[in-house]
Amino acid sequence: MYTFPNRLCIATLLVLLTIAGCSKSKHDKTPFEIENGKRAGTEHVAIQKTLPLRQSANHQPELLKASSEGLKPSGLMFTCPPEQVGQIQRDMEIYFRELGIDNSLISRVEPADGKVIYTLATPESDTDTLSFKNRKQYHIKDEIVILPARGDRNQSVRTVSKKEILLSLLQHGRLTEFSGTACSVEALRDHVGVRQNIIAWIEKVSWQWPDGGPAFWNKKYWGKGTPLASVSLDNALLDAFMNQKLYGIGCYTATKLSYAHGVLDYYTRVKKDKIKADLIRERLLQDKDPLVGIEASAMWSFERDFDPAEGNIPGKILTIKRGIASNNFIPGDWAYLLNTDAMTYEKPGYEGSNAVYLGRGRFDDYFNDNNHHYTYREKVDEVYQWRNGVFSRSRDYQKIKRLSDEDFVRLSKTPQEGGLLEDFRVTPYFFGYENLPKLPTR
């Protein structure tokens, strides 16, 4: 069976709390959970020049012509047979109205027959999505979603809005393309819905942290990180969210659980789409180890022990996008901060930090150490301070070196440029709308 190298994730703890390496092994099956960190690097995406939509007399957006020669696109691009473009535009207008997105906020260009590109009407240099909640013109508010709770009840969860997810997809700094069978606004709607569902399940988790000891799982459903043959995958994944005190896992495994459950639950419970749900189950269970290899192996290509022969192994349910602008995070993205200090990198559990973006400037907090979320600066500062010997802020506070705004700008660059943030993001596939890569036999 193919296995990935060890992975890492860190549970961030703020002042007066102990920062500890939230480490775990590749399967959560070894006595001491050690997950090594990862990275990769490519050129930043160039930005597509666009102009705002203008309302015509019939209230339909009128395209303002703009030259895009020599510029790479960003935002959302639909690549379709030319006869489909009109329907895409009409469906996008409906979607914008449903989410309360005014046409004055959007730019649209048609650089070639069969292509239509939507971006925010922001400067090309504006790639930031972390500040969206503070931009008054976007009127971003949380949404309430209903999730299952213990005892056959439901719970209301406040989470990121579909509006913020779509606005983030439209921002400069990266391109998301819907082409071929995915050239459909319904594919976009599903993608937004999947991202929101993943985040909703993460919002209030409070799993146990093994603190250097062995991982533990609810033995009624799991055997050392693998669902028992006697239980369904759906029930095993759900139980990790229903009975959180029975799970002591590392952050890397917590991330994989969140994506596996969030994606499968969306198509099973929210969409009630049996065909797509079966497809996801089949891929997760392809090797009878559903939490192994959900992400592309290339995510970890920077590791010293990475085997290049494994670089083309696709993820079961997640793909990888490279060349992302440093401050560009779409809610539902999985990002990575690398510890670039050679000495502390060798300390088990301190190789780097996985980070899932929850929208509204927030990142995951699987163990509820900081009211269920951290800011981007808290994530960056945590990883940077390890090189100063700060592994407990209460114990090592005298070693902390305060970072300036300029420092955070520098540290948000790629490791190759002297920063910490890898320029890739790991995201869900367009299930049912694209030909998914074939998985290897393991």
N, C-alpha and C positions, 0 to 999 in steps of 0.2 A: 504494500500500500504506500502511495506517495504521501509524504508528510512535509509540511513547511518547516523552515528553521524556527527557532524560538522567537516569540513575539513579546512586546512589552506594552504596558499602559500604566500610567501613574494616577493614583487618586490624589488630586490636589487638595491640600489643606492650608487654610489661611493662618494669619497671625493668631498665636495662642493655641494652634493645633499642630500636631506633628505631621510633617510631610513624609510620606512613606512610599516606597516603591510598590506600586500596585502591580505586582508581577505574577505571571502565570505561564505555564508551559503550553506548547502548541496544541495539546489536547485537553488541558486541565486534568491530566491523568498522572502527573508525577507528584511526589510528596511536596516539592517546593515549586510554587507557581512562578515560572520565569518566562516572560514574553519579551523578546528583544524588539527594539524599535526599528523603523524603516524609513526610507526616503527614495527619491529619484529626481532627476532634474532635466528640464528642456527649456527652450526659448519661450518667452512670454508671447501670448497671442497678440497680434496687432489688432487695431480697432477699426470697425466698420463705420464710415461716415454716413449719417442719416439725417433726415429732416423731419420736423413734426408733421403729424397728420393734421389736415384742415377739414373742417366740416363744410360740405356743400349744402345747397338749398334743401336737399332731401335727407339731410342729417347723416349721410353716409360719408366716411372719411375720404377726402380727396387726396390722391397721392401727389406729393411735391417731388419733382424730379431732382435727383442728386446723383452726381458722378461717384462711383465707388471704385473706379479704376485704380489698381495698385494698392488697394486696402483689403485686408482680410476682414471677414465679417465677425461680428459678435452679437450676442443676444440670442434670439430664436430664429432659426431658418427652416423653412419648409421647402423641400425639393420634390416637386411633383410633376406629373404630366401637365403641360400648359393648361389643358381644359379644366384641371382641378383647382387652379389658383383662385378663381373667383369664389368658389365655395369655401375655400380656406379663409379668405378674407371676410366673408359673411359670418362664418362660424366664429372667427376671432372677435368680430364686433359683438356678437352675442355674449361671448365669454367675458370680454372686458366689461360689458354692462352688468352682467351677473355679479361680478366681483367689485363693482363700483370703481373701476379704473377709467378715468376721463381720457378721452382721445388726445387732449392737449399734452398728456404726459408721455405719449408714444410716438415713435418715428417708424416709418415703413419705407422700404425700398424694394424694387424689383430689379436686381442687377442683371438678370437674364431670364429668358423664357422658362417658366416652370419653377422659378425661385422667388420667394418672398421672404424678406427679413424684417423682423420687428425688434426694435431696441427702445430703451428709455430715451426720452428727449433730454438727455444730460450730456455734458461735455464728454468728448471722446476720452479724456484723461480721467474721468470719474469712473472708477471700477469698484468703488466701495459699496458693500451691501450691509456691513455691520451697523451703519448709522441709520438705516431705513426707518426704524421706529421713531427716530427723532426728527424726521423730515415731515413737516406739517402738511405739505402738499399731498402726501400719500395717504394720510388718514388711516394709518395702520392700527388695527385693534386685534386683540386675541380673539380666537373662536372657541366655542364650547363644543366638544365632541363627546359622544357617549361611547364608553367602553364597558366590556363585561367586568363584573366585580365578583368577589367571593360570595357563595351562597346563592348562586343563580340570580344575582341582582345586577343592576347597572350602576355605573358611576359617571359623573360629569367631570370632564377634564378640560381645563383651560390650556390652550396650546396655540401654536403659530397659525396664522390665517392662510388660507389658500391665496389670498390677495398678495401677501408678502412673498410667498413662494414664487408666484408668477412674476411679480415685479423683479425679484432677484434673478430669475431666469432671463429677464429682458435687459439686465444691466450690462454695460460694457465690461470687458475683461475676460470673456470666455464665450464660446459658441456652443449651443445645443441644437443639433440638427435632427429634424424629423423627415425621413426620406423613405422612398419605396413604399412598402406596406404601412410604414409608420407615418406617412404623409397624411395626417388626420388630426384634427383638433381633439378628437376623442382620445387619441394616444397621449396628447399633451395633458388632457384632463386626468387621465389615469396616472400619469407620471407625477403630477402635482398631488393627487390623492394618496399615492403610495408614500411620498415624502412626508405628508402631513400625518399619516397613520403611524409611521415609524417614530416620529417625534412624540406623538401623543402617548405612546406606550413608554417612552423614556422619561417623560415629564416628572413622574412621581415615584420612580423606582428607588428602593432602599435595600439593595442587596448587601450581604455581609462580605466583609473583606477578610481574607484568610490571614493577613498579617504575617506572611512568610511561612505559614503552615500549609497543610494540604487543602486542596479545594474540597468542597463537599456539596452534594446534590440531594434532592429529595429522592430517596431510594425507591419510592413507589413508582417513579417514572424514569429515572436515569441510573445508568451504571457508569460512573466515572466519565461523564460528559457525552455519553451515547445513550439515546433513548432505548429503554428495554423493548425487546421484541414483542412483548405482550401489550404495549400501549401504542396509540397512534402518535405520529409526529406532532399533529396539531395539539393534542392534549398535553404532550410533554412540554412543548414550547409554552403553551398557555400557563401551565402550572408554575413555571419559573417566575411569572408575573403575579400569579395569584397567591403564592406561598413564598414570598421573597426571603423570609427569615430562614428558610431551609436551604438556601443557596449561598455558599461562600465561594466566590469566583473572582478572577482577575478582570481588569478592565477590557482586555482584548476579547475575552470570552463574553463579557457583558455586551460588548459592541456586536459581536456575531449573533448572540441571542436576539438582540434588539432588531437587527436587520432581518434575520430569518423569520422571526415571529411577525414583525410589522408588515413585511411583504406578503407572507402567506395569509395572514389575518385579513389584509385588505381585500384580496380576491375571494376569500372564503366567506367572510362575514359582511363586509361592506358592499362589495360588488356582487357577491353571490355568483361568481363566474367560475363554474366547475372546470371548464376546459383549462383556463389559465392557472387555477389553483392546482389542478393535477399536474400541469407542466412544472410548476415550482416544486411540488413534492417530489416529483420524479428526479429533478436535478439535485435537490438537497439529499435525497436518499440514494443517489447513484452509486456511492461507495459504502452505504449503510452507516455513514458517519456524518450527519447533516451539518455539523458545525466546522468541519474541515474544508478549507478551500472555498468558502463562500465568496471571497475576493480573489481578484487576479493575482497570480504569483508575482507578476512584475511589480506589484506594489512594494515588494521587499528587495528589489534588485540591487540596492545600494549595500546590502549586508556583505560583510567580508567573506562569509561562507556561502553566499548565494551561488547556485549552480546555473550558469547561463543557459544550459539545456532545458531548464524548467521555466525560462522566461516567457514562453508563449502559452503557458497553461492558463486558460481563462477561468474566471470566477464562476461559481455555480449560479449566483443571482446578482452579482455586482460586477461592474466594469470600472475601468480607470480612465480618467481624463487628465491630460497633462497640459502644461503651459498655461496654468490658471494665474491670473493676477493675484498678488499677495493678499489684498484685502477683499477678495471676492469669494464669498461663501454663500451657497444656496442652502436654505434649510433642508436638512437631510443629507448633506455632504459629510463624508468621513475624511478628515485631514490628518496630517502628521507633522509634529514638531520634533526635530532631531537634536539630541544633545551632541554638540560638535566639540565638546571638551574631551580630548583623548583620554585623560586620566579617569574622570568620573564616568565616562562612557563604559568603562570596563566594570563598573560596579553593578552587579545584577539588579535589575529593576529600574535602572536610571539611564537607559539608552535613548529614551525619547518619550513622547506622549501622544497617544491617539486622541483625537478630538472630534466629536460629532456636533455639527452646528444645529442648534435648536431654533434659530431665528431670534429676532429681538435682541441681538448682540450677546446671546447666551450659548454656552457650550455645556456638554453633559456633566452630570455629577451623579454617578451610579450609586454612590453610597451615602448620599444625603449629608455630606460633610459641610456643605455651604448653601443650604436652602435650595437644593436641587439644581443649581447651575453655577457656572463660573463665567467670567468675562474673558475676552480674548487676551487682554493684558495680563490677567491673572495666570492664564495658561503659559504665556510666553515667559513671564517673570519667574514662574516656578522652575521651568527647564533651565533658564539661564543661571539662576542662583546656585544650581548644583555645583558649578565649577568653583564657586566660592566656599564650598563646604557647607552649604545650607541644606540640610536634610530634615531639619526640624526648626520651624520658625520660632517656636518658643525657646528652644535650647540654643539655636545658632543665630539668634537675631542680630548679634553684634557683627556677624560676618556679612550681613546683607549689604549689598551695594545698590543704592537706589538708582533706578533707570530713568532717564529723561525721555521726553517725547522723541527726540532724535534717535535715542537708543532703540526705542520700539520700532521706529521706521526701519532702522538698519537690521534689527533682528527679524523683521518680517520678510526679509529677502530670503532667497534660497541659500542653503549651505554653501553652494559654490560661490555665492556672492557675499559671503560673510554673515549670513543670517541663520535662522533655525527652521523656517517654514518650508516644507517641500511644496513644489508647485503642482502637485497632482491632487485630485479629489476623487474619491471612490463613490460611485453612485449606482442606483438600481438600473437594470435593463428596462427597455420598453417591452414588457412582457406581452406576447400575443401580437405585437406589431413589428417585430424584427426577427430575422433568423438568428437565433442564439448560437454562439460558438459551441462546437461539439466538445464534450468533456472527455478527457482521457480515461481509459480503463485503469483503475487503481486496485 
